Amino acid sequence: MEGGSPSVIWERWTIPMYRAQQRYWSDHPPLQWMVQAYLKIPFKKTPPPSLMDATPPRPVDWSVLDGSP
């Protein structure tokens, strides 16, 4: 990928550049993936989020966002 600040890169980024980047990474996978495939080590899968994780552990105090002291 090209260098520079993310905002400048985002301004120049186009769909053909995105497709070229996808082709590059499909042709050149990370070394860790190649080693795992060679050694036949199964890839870790992200478990689906449980319904218990969707609720916050304690009630949210929305008055903090008002900025009042």
C-alpha positions, 0 to 999 in steps of 0.5 A: 500500500502507499504511504501518507496520512490516512485522510490523504490516502482515502481521498486518492483511493479508488475502486480499481486500487481497492481491487488491486490490493485485494488481488495482491493479498489473495496472491500473497497471504501472510506468512503465518497462514502459509505455515498454518496450512503447511503444518495443517494447524486449524485456523482459529474461528471467532465465536459468535457473540452471545446475547449476554454480551449485548447488555452493558454490565451496569446501566449507562449514565447518559448525564455524563455526556451533557458536559455539566459539572 
